[in-house]
């Protein structure tokens, strides 16, 4: 049964090939290609389907070659435009880089000015702290002097009161 099936499939393929060759025979008649060599002469039959495949392949190759050649030509012609575009892009990049650099320098100058103002403020705070410490020291010294004077005054007043009491006691 496999043999008959294989033969049936082969018959279908052969019939399909013959039908295709029959339709193409109107446009591409069968050709014979003669090959001559030292041993003799041979010929190859080119059926219409084979010719159609070769013609389609050749047409595709030729079309591809034309398109690729056109792309290369257009690319070589427009390469000046690409170069000019690259130069414009490079120039814009350099200008932006210079602007960023200038802005960085401005920020650095502002930071330096802020640092200088901070240093001045810190020196003023230091001077104020020194004056405050000196004032505090002077206040402590004055407090100590007042305490010494008060202590002396109390002692003198106590001695005076004792002296009065002695005078009153001696008079009585």
Order of alpha helices (4+ residues) and beta strands (2+ residues): alpha-beta-beta-alpha-alpha
